[in-house]
Amino acid sequence: MILPPVLILGAHLIMPVSDSVPTLNVEQVCQGIAQQGGVSFHDTDIAEEKKNCLDSEKAIRDELVKEWSSFTPADKVACTNESKMGGDSSYTELLTCLEMARDVRTMNSEANQPAAAPSKPAPPGHAQPKP
């Protein structure tokens, strides 16, 4: 069976993400961040800035490893695909995307909960009931 080119091009968007944190190449993004902070491309601080960025990305990846199972498969797919778009990949971007998706889902489910009945104010001189 021959698949139309459109289906082949979009196939990666629906492929499931494995149950492990993806491996991203953060070299490019860290090099760019380091160069933005330098006075020139020959600034000696660029190497230090890049190392700091790489260390930070490694720490965030370690955090993702711990939290990976708490995110939904759909969010993992969407956020992993988003973090790989455009060439520069970042664990910071991936974690932020996953946390935002989770938080929005939580806020939406809380908003759909029925509101608790308002309690009557206590008469003067009496303590308010604790919720």
N, CA, C and O atoms as a GROMACS GRO file, in nm:
protein
  524
    1MET      N    1   0.084  -0.118   0.000
    1MET     CA    2   0.000   0.000   0.000
    1MET      C    3   0.089   0.124   0.000
    1MET      O    4   0.185   0.132   0.076
    2ILE      N    5   0.057   0.217  -0.083
    2ILE     CA    6   0.133   0.341  -0.091
    2ILE      C    7   0.055   0.450  -0.019
    2ILE      O    8  -0.062   0.475  -0.049
    3LEU      N    9   0.121   0.515   0.078
    3LEU     CA   10   0.057   0.621   0.154
    3LEU      C   11   0.080   0.755   0.085
    3LEU      O   12   0.188   0.780   0.032
    4PRO      N   13  -0.022   0.839   0.084
    4PRO     CA   14  -0.003   0.972   0.028
    4PRO      C   15   0.103   1.047   0.108
    4PRO      O   16   0.115   1.027   0.229
    5PRO      N   17   0.181   1.135   0.043
    5PRO     CA   18   0.288   1.209   0.111
    5PRO      C   19   0.241   1.285   0.234
    5PRO      O   20   0.316   1.298   0.331
    6VAL      N   21   0.119   1.336   0.232
    6VAL     CA   22   0.069   1.412   0.347
    6VAL      C   23   0.061   1.322   0.470
    6VAL      O   24   0.096   1.366   0.580
    7LEU      N   25   0.017   1.200   0.453
    7LEU     CA   26   0.009   1.107   0.566
    7LEU      C   27   0.147   1.071   0.618
    7LEU      O   28   0.167   1.058   0.738
    8ILE      N   29   0.242   1.055   0.528
    8ILE     CA   30   0.378   1.021   0.570
    8ILE      C   31   0.439   1.136   0.648
    8ILE      O   32   0.503   1.115   0.751
    9LEU      N   33   0.420   1.258   0.600
    9LEU     CA   34   0.477   1.374   0.668
    9LEU      C   35   0.416   1.395   0.806
    9LEU      O   36   0.486   1.438   0.898
   10GLY      N   37   0.289   1.367   0.823
   10GLY     CA   38   0.223   1.389   0.950
   10GLY      C   39   0.229   1.270   1.045
   10GLY      O   40   0.181   1.279   1.158
   11ALA      N   41   0.286   1.159   1.001
   11ALA     CA   42   0.288   1.039   1.083
   11ALA      C   43   0.360   1.059   1.215
   11ALA      O   44   0.320   1.002   1.317
   12HIS      N   45   0.466   1.139   1.215
   12HIS     CA   46   0.541   1.159   1.340
   12HIS      C   47   0.459   1.232   1.445
   12HIS      O   48   0.491   1.226   1.564
   13LEU      N   49   0.354   1.301   1.404
   13LEU     CA   50   0.273   1.375   1.500
   13LEU      C   51   0.182   1.284   1.582
   13LEU      O   52   0.138   1.324   1.690
   14ILE      N   53   0.155   1.165   1.534
   14ILE     CA   54   0.067   1.075   1.607
   14ILE      C   55   0.140   0.954   1.664
   14ILE      O   56   0.078   0.869   1.729
   15MET      N   57   0.270   0.946   1.641
   15MET     CA   58   0.345   0.834   1.695
   15MET      C   59   0.354   0.847   1.846
   15MET      O   60   0.380   0.957   1.896
   16PRO      N   61   0.335   0.740   1.919
   16PRO     CA   62   0.342   0.749   2.064
   16PRO      C   63   0.485   0.776   2.111
   16PRO      O   64   0.582   0.735   2.048
   17VAL      N   65   0.494   0.845   2.223
   17VAL     CA   66   0.623   0.870   2.285
   17VAL      C   67   0.649   0.753   2.378
   17VAL      O   68   0.557   0.702   2.442
   18SER      N   69   0.773   0.710   2.386
   18SER     CA   70   0.805   0.598   2.475
   18SER      C   71   0.782   0.637   2.620
   18SER      O   72   0.756   0.754   2.651
   19ASP      N   73   0.793   0.540   2.706
   19ASP     CA   74   0.770   0.565   2.847
   19ASP      C   75   0.893   0.624   2.916
   19ASP      O   76   0.899   0.628   3.039
   20SER      N   77   0.990   0.668   2.839
   20SER     CA   78   1.107   0.730   2.899
   20SER      C   79   1.125   0.872   2.843
   20SER      O   80   1.076   0.904   2.734
   21VAL      N   81   1.194   0.953   2.918
   21VAL     CA   82   1.218   1.091   2.877
   21VAL      C   83   1.299   1.090   2.747
   21VAL      O   84   1.399   1.019   2.738
   22PRO      N   85   1.257   1.168   2.648
   22PRO     CA   86   1.333   1.170   2.522
   22PRO      C   87   1.471   1.230   2.542
   22PRO      O   88   1.494   1.308   2.634
   23THR      N   89   1.562   1.193   2.455
   23THR     CA   90   1.696   1.251   2.458
   23THR      C   91   1.697   1.367   2.361
   23THR      O   92   1.673   1.350   2.241
   24LEU      N   93   1.725   1.486   2.413
   24LEU     CA   94   1.728   1.607   2.332
   24LEU      C   95   1.872   1.656   2.318
   24LEU      O   96   1.953   1.638   2.409
   25ASN      N   97   1.902   1.717   2.205
   25ASN     CA   98   2.033   1.777   2.185
   25ASN      C   99   2.023   1.924   2.228
   25ASN      O  100   1.971   2.007   2.154
   26VAL      N  101   2.073   1.954   2.348
   26VAL     CA  102   2.062   2.089   2.402
   26VAL      C  103   2.186   2.174   2.373
   26VAL      O  104   2.193   2.289   2.417
   27GLU      N  105   2.282   2.118   2.300
   27GLU     CA  106   2.405   2.191   2.269
   27GLU      C  107   2.375   2.324   2.198
   27GLU      O  108   2.429   2.428   2.236
   28GLN      N  109   2.291   2.319   2.096
   28GLN     CA  110   2.261   2.439   2.017
   28GLN      C  111   2.198   2.549   2.101
   28GLN      O  112   2.241   2.664   2.094
   29VAL      N  113   2.099   2.514   2.178
   29VAL     CA  114   2.029   2.615   2.257
   29VAL      C  115   2.123   2.674   2.362
   29VAL      O  116   2.118   2.794   2.389
   30CYS      N  117   2.206   2.590   2.423
   30CYS     CA  118   2.299   2.641   2.524
   30CYS      C  119   2.408   2.728   2.462
   30CYS      O  120   2.451   2.827   2.521
   31GLN      N  121   2.453   2.692   2.342
   31GLN     CA  122   2.552   2.776   2.273
   31GLN      C  123   2.490   2.912   2.243
   31GLN      O  124   2.555   3.015   2.262
   32GLY      N  125   2.367   2.914   2.197
   32GLY     CA  126   2.299   3.040   2.167
   32GLY      C  127   2.279   3.126   2.292
   32GLY      O  128   2.300   3.247   2.288
   33ILE      N  129   2.240   3.064   2.401
   33ILE     CA  130   2.221   3.137   2.527
   33ILE      C  131   2.353   3.194   2.574
   33ILE      O  132   2.359   3.309   2.618
   34ALA      N  133   2.459   3.115   2.564
   34ALA     CA  134   2.592   3.161   2.608
   34ALA      C  135   2.640   3.279   2.523
   34ALA      O  136   2.697   3.374   2.575
   35GLN      N  137   2.616   3.272   2.394
   35GLN     CA  138   2.661   3.379   2.305
   35GLN      C  139   2.581   3.507   2.325
   35GLN      O  140   2.633   3.617   2.305
   36GLN      N  141   2.456   3.495   2.363
   36GLN     CA  142   2.375   3.614   2.389
   36GLN      C  143   2.428   3.692   2.507
   36GLN      O  144   2.417   3.815   2.510
   37GLY      N  145   2.486   3.624   2.603
   37GLY     CA  146   2.537   3.691   2.723
   37GLY      C  147   2.678   3.743   2.706
   37GLY      O  148   2.723   3.822   2.789
   38GLY      N  149   2.749   3.702   2.602
   38GLY     CA  150   2.888   3.743   2.583
   38GLY      C  151   2.901   3.876   2.512
   38GLY      O  152   2.811   3.919   2.439
   39VAL      N  153   3.013   3.940   2.535
   39VAL     CA  154   3.042   4.069   2.469
   39VAL      C  155   3.072   4.045   2.322
   39VAL      O  156   3.031   4.122   2.236
   40SER      N  157   3.145   3.937   2.294
   40SER     CA  158   3.176   3.901   2.156
   40SER      C  159   3.179   3.750   2.147
   40SER      O  160   3.168   3.681   2.248
   41PHE      N  161   3.193   3.698   2.026
   41PHE     CA  162   3.197   3.553   2.009
   41PHE      C  163   3.326   3.493   2.065
   41PHE      O  164   3.336   3.371   2.080
   42HIS      N  165   3.424   3.578   2.095
   42HIS     CA  166   3.552   3.531   2.150
   42HIS      C  167   3.560   3.552   2.300
   42HIS      O  168   3.666   3.532   2.360
   43ASP      N  169   3.453   3.593   2.360
   43ASP     CA  170   3.448   3.618   2.504
   43ASP      C  171   3.474   3.487   2.578
   43ASP      O  172   3.412   3.385   2.548
   44THR      N  173   3.565   3.489   2.675
   44THR     CA  174   3.598   3.367   2.750
   44THR      C  175   3.484   3.322   2.840
   44THR      O  176   3.479   3.206   2.880
   45ASP      N  177   3.393   3.412   2.871
   45ASP     CA  178   3.280   3.375   2.956
   45ASP      C  179   3.178   3.288   2.883
   45ASP      O  180   3.093   3.225   2.947
   46ILE      N  181   3.186   3.283   2.751
   46ILE     CA  182   3.089   3.205   2.674
   46ILE      C  183   3.098   3.057   2.712
   46ILE      O  184   2.995   2.991   2.728
   47ALA      N  185   3.219   3.004   2.726
   47ALA     CA  186   3.235   2.863   2.763
   47ALA      C  187   3.175   2.836   2.900
   47ALA      O  188   3.112   2.733   2.922
   48GLU      N  189   3.195   2.928   2.993
   48GLU     CA  190   3.139   2.913   3.128
   48GLU      C  191   2.986   2.917   3.124
   48GLU      O  192   2.919   2.836   3.188
   49GLU      N  193   2.932   3.012   3.048
   49GLU     CA  194   2.786   3.023   3.035
   49GLU      C  195   2.727   2.898   2.972
   49GLU      O  196   2.622   2.849   3.015
   50LYS      N  197   2.793   2.846   2.871
   50LYS     CA  198   2.744   2.725   2.805
   50LYS      C  199   2.746   2.607   2.902
   50LYS      O  200   2.651   2.529   2.907
   51LYS      N  201   2.853   2.594   2.980
   51LYS     CA  202   2.862   2.487   3.078
   51LYS      C  203   2.750   2.499   3.181
   51LYS      O  204   2.688   2.399   3.219
   52ASN      N  205   2.723   2.622   3.227
   52ASN     CA  206   2.615   2.644   3.324
   52ASN      C  207   2.480   2.602   3.265
   52ASN      O  208   2.398   2.539   3.332
   53CYS      N  209   2.459   2.637   3.139
   53CYS     CA  210   2.335   2.601   3.071
   53CYS      C  211   2.323   2.450   3.058
   53CYS      O  212   2.217   2.394   3.087
   54LEU      N  213   2.430   2.383   3.016
   54LEU     CA  214   2.427   2.238   3.002
   54LEU      C  215   2.402   2.169   3.136
   54LEU      O  216   2.328   2.071   3.143
   55ASP      N  217   2.463   2.222   3.242
   55ASP     CA  218   2.441   2.167   3.376
   55ASP      C  219   2.294   2.184   3.417
   55ASP      O  220   2.234   2.094   3.475
   56SER      N  221   2.238   2.301   3.388
   56SER     CA  222   2.099   2.328   3.420
   56SER      C  223   2.006   2.235   3.343
   56SER      O  224   1.911   2.180   3.400
   57GLU      N  225   2.032   2.216   3.214
   57GLU     CA  226   1.950   2.127   3.132
   57GLU      C  227   1.958   1.983   3.183
   57GLU      O  228   1.858   1.911   3.182
   58LYS      N  229   2.077   1.941   3.228
   58LYS     CA  230   2.092   1.806   3.283
   58LYS      C  231   2.009   1.792   3.410
   58LYS      O  232   1.943   1.690   3.431
   59ALA      N  233   2.012   1.893   3.496
   59ALA     CA  234   1.934   1.888   3.620
   59ALA      C  235   1.784   1.882   3.589
   59ALA      O  236   1.710   1.811   3.656
   60ILE      N  237   1.741   1.956   3.489
   60ILE     CA  238   1.600   1.955   3.452
   60ILE      C  239   1.562   1.821   3.392
   60ILE      O  240   1.452   1.771   3.416
   61ARG      N  241   1.652   1.761   3.314
   61ARG     CA  242   1.624   1.628   3.260
   61ARG      C  243   1.609   1.527   3.374
   61ARG      O  244   1.520   1.442   3.371
   62ASP      N  245   1.697   1.537   3.476
   62ASP     CA  246   1.687   1.448   3.592
   62ASP      C  247   1.552   1.465   3.662
   62ASP      O  248   1.493   1.367   3.706
   63GLU      N  249   1.504   1.589   3.671
   63GLU     CA  250   1.372   1.616   3.730
   63GLU      C  251   1.262   1.554   3.644
   63GLU      O  252   1.166   1.497   3.697
   64LEU      N  253   1.277   1.565   3.512
   64LEU     CA  254   1.178   1.505   3.421
   64LEU      C  255   1.173   1.354   3.438
   64LEU      O  256   1.065   1.295   3.434
   65VAL      N  257   1.289   1.291   3.456
   65VAL     CA  258   1.293   1.146   3.475
   65VAL      C  259   1.207   1.107   3.595
   65VAL      O  260   1.134   1.008   3.590
   66LYS      N  261   1.216   1.185   3.702
   66LYS     CA  262   1.139   1.156   3.824
   66LYS      C  263   0.990   1.178   3.804
   66LYS      O  264   0.908   1.104   3.858
   67GLU      N  265   0.953   1.280   3.726
   67GLU     CA  266   0.812   1.318   3.711
   67GLU      C  267   0.744   1.262   3.586
   67GLU      O  268   0.623   1.277   3.571
   68TRP      N  269   0.818   1.199   3.496
   68TRP     CA  270   0.768   1.160   3.364
   68TRP      C  271   0.638   1.082   3.372
   68TRP      O  272   0.546   1.107   3.295
   69SER      N  273   0.629   0.988   3.464
   69SER     CA  274   0.509   0.902   3.472
   69SER      C  275   0.385   0.979   3.518
   69SER      O  276   0.273   0.929   3.504
   70SER      N  277   0.402   1.098   3.574
   70SER     CA  278   0.287   1.174   3.623
   70SER      C  279   0.217   1.253   3.513
   70SER      O  280   0.109   1.308   3.536
   71PHE      N  281   0.277   1.260   3.395
   71PHE     CA  282   0.217   1.336   3.285
   71PHE      C  283   0.138   1.243   3.194
   71PHE      O  284   0.171   1.125   3.181
   72THR      N  285   0.033   1.296   3.132
   72THR     CA  286  -0.051   1.214   3.044
   72THR      C  287   0.022   1.182   2.914
   72THR      O  288   0.105   1.260   2.868
   73PRO      N  289  -0.007   1.066   2.855
   73PRO     CA  290   0.056   1.031   2.728
   73PRO      C  291   0.033   1.137   2.619
   73PRO      O  292   0.124   1.166   2.541
   74ALA      N  293  -0.087   1.193   2.613
   74ALA     CA  294  -0.116   1.295   2.510
   74ALA      C  295  -0.028   1.419   2.529
   74ALA      O  296   0.022   1.475   2.432
   75ASP      N  297  -0.010   1.460   2.654
   75ASP     CA  298   0.076   1.576   2.681
   75ASP      C  299   0.221   1.544   2.648
   75ASP      O  300   0.293   1.630   2.596
   76LYS      N  301   0.264   1.423   2.678
   76LYS     CA  302   0.402   1.384   2.645
   76LYS      C  303   0.427   1.393   2.495
   76LYS      O  304   0.529   1.445   2.452
   77VAL      N  305   0.332   1.342   2.416
   77VAL     CA  306   0.346   1.345   2.271
   77VAL      C  307   0.349   1.489   2.221
   77VAL      O  308   0.439   1.528   2.147
   78ALA      N  309   0.250   1.568   2.263
   78ALA     CA  310   0.240   1.706   2.215
   78ALA      C  311   0.361   1.788   2.255
   78ALA      O  312   0.417   1.860   2.173
   79CYS      N  313   0.402   1.779   2.380
   79CYS     CA  314   0.512   1.861   2.429
   79CYS      C  315   0.647   1.815   2.374
   79CYS      O  316   0.734   1.897   2.346
   80THR      N  317   0.664   1.684   2.357
   80THR     CA  318   0.788   1.634   2.298
   80THR      C  319   0.800   1.681   2.154
   80THR      O  320   0.906   1.726   2.111
   81ASN      N  321   0.691   1.670   2.079
   81ASN     CA  322   0.693   1.718   1.940
   81ASN      C  323   0.722   1.867   1.934
   81ASN      O  324   0.800   1.912   1.851
   82GLU      N  325   0.659   1.944   2.023
   82GLU     CA  326   0.682   2.088   2.025
   82GLU      C  327   0.826   2.121   2.060
   82GLU      O  328   0.885   2.212   2.001
   83SER      N  329   0.883   2.049   2.154
   83SER     CA  330   1.019   2.080   2.198
   83SER      C  331   1.123   2.045   2.092
   83SER      O  332   1.235   2.096   2.095
   84LYS      N  333   1.086   1.959   1.997
   84LYS     CA  334   1.180   1.921   1.891
   84LYS      C  335   1.163   2.006   1.765
   84LYS      O  336   1.244   1.996   1.672
   85MET      N  337   1.060   2.089   1.761
   85MET     CA  338   1.038   2.174   1.643
   85MET      C  339   1.137   2.290   1.642
   85MET      O  340   1.178   2.339   1.747
   86GLY      N  341   1.174   2.333   1.524
   86GLY     CA  342   1.253   2.454   1.512
   86GLY      C  343   1.402   2.436   1.532
   86GLY      O  344   1.477   2.533   1.525
   87GLY      N  345   1.448   2.315   1.555
   87GLY     CA  346   1.591   2.291   1.563
   87GLY      C  347   1.650   2.291   1.702
   87GLY      O  348   1.720   2.197   1.739
   88ASP      N  349   1.624   2.394   1.782
   88ASP     CA  350   1.681   2.401   1.917
   88ASP      C  351   1.590   2.327   2.014
   88ASP      O  352   1.471   2.358   2.024
   89SER      N  353   1.645   2.231   2.086
   89SER     CA  354   1.568   2.154   2.183
   89SER      C  355   1.611   2.191   2.323
   89SER      O  356   1.727   2.225   2.348
   90SER      N  357   1.515   2.183   2.415
   90SER     CA  358   1.545   2.222   2.553
   90SER      C  359   1.457   2.141   2.648
   90SER      O  360   1.336   2.132   2.630
   91TYR      N  361   1.521   2.083   2.751
   91TYR     CA  362   1.444   2.015   2.854
   91TYR      C  363   1.362   2.115   2.935
   91TYR      O  364   1.255   2.082   2.986
   92THR      N  365   1.413   2.237   2.945
   92THR     CA  366   1.338   2.342   3.015
   92THR      C  367   1.205   2.366   2.945
   92THR      O  368   1.101   2.374   3.010
   93GLU      N  369   1.210   2.376   2.813
   93GLU     CA  370   1.088   2.397   2.735
   93GLU      C  371   0.994   2.278   2.748
   93GLU      O  372   0.873   2.295   2.762
   94LEU      N  373   1.048   2.157   2.744
   94LEU     CA  374   0.967   2.037   2.755
   94LEU      C  375   0.898   2.030   2.891
   94LEU      O  376   0.777   2.005   2.898
   95LEU      N  377   0.972   2.053   2.998
   95LEU     CA  378   0.913   2.049   3.132
   95LEU      C  379   0.808   2.158   3.150
   95LEU      O  380   0.702   2.133   3.208
   96THR      N  381   0.836   2.277   3.101
   96THR     CA  382   0.741   2.387   3.112
   96THR      C  383   0.611   2.354   3.040
   96THR      O  384   0.502   2.377   3.093
   97CYS      N  385   0.622   2.299   2.920
   97CYS     CA  386   0.504   2.260   2.842
   97CYS      C  387   0.422   2.156   2.918
   97CYS      O  388   0.300   2.168   2.927
   98LEU      N  389   0.488   2.054   2.972
   98LEU     CA  390   0.418   1.948   3.044
   98LEU      C  391   0.350   2.001   3.170
   98LEU      O  392   0.236   1.964   3.199
   99GLU      N  393   0.419   2.087   3.243
   99GLU     CA  394   0.361   2.142   3.366
   99GLU      C  395   0.242   2.233   3.334
   99GLU      O  396   0.141   2.231   3.405
  100MET      N  397   0.254   2.312   3.228
  100MET     CA  398   0.142   2.401   3.191
  100MET      C  399   0.021   2.320   3.148
  100MET      O  400  -0.091   2.351   3.186
  101ALA      N  401   0.043   2.216   3.068
  101ALA     CA  402  -0.069   2.132   3.024
  101ALA      C  403  -0.138   2.067   3.144
  101ALA      O  404  -0.261   2.063   3.150
  102ARG      N  405  -0.059   2.017   3.238
  102ARG     CA  406  -0.115   1.955   3.359
  102ARG      C  407  -0.192   2.057   3.442
  102ARG      O  408  -0.302   2.029   3.489
  103ASP      N  409  -0.134   2.177   3.459
  103ASP     CA  410  -0.198   2.279   3.541
  103ASP      C  411  -0.327   2.330   3.480
  103ASP      O  412  -0.424   2.356   3.551
  104VAL      N  413  -0.329   2.344   3.348
  104VAL     CA  414  -0.452   2.388   3.280
  104VAL      C  415  -0.560   2.281   3.297
  104VAL      O  416  -0.676   2.314   3.322
  105ARG      N  417  -0.522   2.155   3.283
  105ARG     CA  418  -0.620   2.047   3.299
  105ARG      C  419  -0.675   2.048   3.442
  105ARG      O  420  -0.795   2.029   3.462
  106THR      N  421  -0.589   2.071   3.541
  106THR     CA  422  -0.633   2.077   3.681
  106THR      C  423  -0.727   2.194   3.702
  106THR      O  424  -0.831   2.179   3.767
  107MET      N  425  -0.691   2.311   3.650
  107MET     CA  426  -0.776   2.429   3.665
  107MET      C  427  -0.912   2.408   3.599
  107MET      O  428  -1.015   2.447   3.654
  108ASN      N  429  -0.913   2.346   3.482
  108ASN     CA  430  -1.040   2.320   3.414
  108ASN      C  431  -1.126   2.223   3.492
  108ASN      O  432  -1.248   2.240   3.499
  109SER      N  433  -1.065   2.121   3.549
  109SER     CA  434  -1.147   2.025   3.625
  109SER      C  435  -1.199   2.088   3.754
  109SER      O  436  -1.310   2.058   3.797
  110GLU      N  437  -1.119   2.175   3.815
  110GLU     CA  438  -1.167   2.245   3.935
  110GLU      C  439  -1.279   2.343   3.901
  110GLU      O  440  -1.372   2.360   3.979
  111ALA      N  441  -1.270   2.407   3.786
  111ALA     CA  442  -1.373   2.502   3.744
  111ALA      C  443  -1.505   2.430   3.715
  111ALA      O  444  -1.612   2.490   3.727
  112ASN      N  445  -1.497   2.304   3.677
  112ASN     CA  446  -1.618   2.227   3.646
  112ASN      C  447  -1.679   2.161   3.769
  112ASN      O  448  -1.785   2.100   3.759
  113GLN      N  449  -1.612   2.172   3.884
  113GLN     CA  450  -1.666   2.117   4.008
  113GLN      C  451  -1.780   2.207   4.056
  113GLN      O  452  -1.771   2.329   4.043
  114PRO      N  453  -1.885   2.149   4.110
  114PRO     CA  454  -1.993   2.233   4.164
  114PRO      C  455  -1.940   2.313   4.282
  114PRO      O  456  -1.862   2.263   4.363
  115ALA      N  457  -1.983   2.437   4.291
  115ALA     CA  458  -1.940   2.525   4.400
  115ALA      C  459  -2.001   2.477   4.531
  115ALA      O  460  -2.114   2.429   4.534
  116ALA      N  461  -1.924   2.490   4.637
  116ALA     CA  462  -1.974   2.451   4.770
  116ALA      C  463  -2.079   2.550   4.814
  116ALA      O  464  -2.072   2.669   4.782
  117ALA      N  465  -2.176   2.502   4.886
  117ALA     CA  466  -2.282   2.589   4.936
  117ALA      C  467  -2.222   2.690   5.033
  117ALA      O  468  -2.140   2.654   5.117
  118PRO      N  469  -2.262   2.817   5.021
  118PRO     CA  470  -2.206   2.917   5.112
  118PRO      C  471  -2.253   2.889   5.254
  118PRO      O  472  -2.367   2.850   5.278
  119SER      N  473  -2.162   2.908   5.347
  119SER     CA  474  -2.198   2.884   5.487
  119SER      C  475  -2.256   3.012   5.546
  119SER      O  476  -2.222   3.123   5.504
  120LYS      N  477  -2.343   2.994   5.646
  120LYS     CA  478  -2.404   3.109   5.712
  120LYS      C  479  -2.301   3.173   5.804
  120LYS      O  480  -2.225   3.102   5.870
  121PRO      N  481  -2.298   3.304   5.811
  121PRO     CA  482  -2.205   3.367   5.904
  121PRO      C  483  -2.246   3.335   6.048
  121PRO      O  484  -2.364   3.323   6.079
  122ALA      N  485  -2.145   3.323   6.132
  122ALA     CA  486  -2.171   3.292   6.273
  122ALA      C  487  -2.228   3.416   6.341
  122ALA      O  488  -2.193   3.529   6.307
  123PRO      N  489  -2.316   3.394   6.437
  123PRO     CA  490  -2.369   3.508   6.512
  123PRO      C  491  -2.255   3.579   6.585
  123PRO      O  492  -2.152   3.518   6.614
  124PRO      N  493  -2.273   3.707   6.616
  124PRO     CA  494  -2.169   3.780   6.686
  124PRO      C  495  -2.130   3.709   6.815
  124PRO      O  496  -2.215   3.661   6.890
  125GLY      N  497  -2.000   3.705   6.839
  125GLY     CA  498  -1.949   3.643   6.960
  125GLY      C  499  -1.922   3.494   6.946
  125GLY      O  500  -1.874   3.432   7.041
  126HIS      N  501  -1.952   3.433   6.829
  126HIS     CA  502  -1.929   3.292   6.808
  126HIS      C  503  -1.818   3.275   6.703
  126HIS      O  504  -1.804   3.358   6.614
  127ALA      N  505  -1.742   3.168   6.715
  127ALA     CA  506  -1.634   3.143   6.622
  127ALA      C  507  -1.690   3.096   6.489
  127ALA      O  508  -1.794   3.030   6.484
  128GLN      N  509  -1.621   3.132   6.379
  128GLN     CA  510  -1.657   3.087   6.245
  128GLN      C  511  -1.626   2.938   6.235
  128GLN      O  512  -1.522   2.894   6.285
  129PRO      N  513  -1.714   2.860   6.171
  129PRO     CA  514  -1.682   2.717   6.150
  129PRO      C  515  -1.565   2.706   6.053
  129PRO      O  516  -1.552   2.785   5.960
  130LYS      N  517  -1.481   2.606   6.078
  130LYS     CA  518  -1.368   2.583   5.989
  130LYS      C  519  -1.414   2.505   5.868
  130LYS      O  520  -1.494   2.413   5.881
  131PRO      N  521  -1.364   2.543   5.748
  131PRO     CA  522  -1.405   2.471   5.627
  131PRO      C  523  -1.352   2.331   5.620
  131PRO      O  524  -1.378   2.259   5.524
   0.00000   0.00000   0.00000
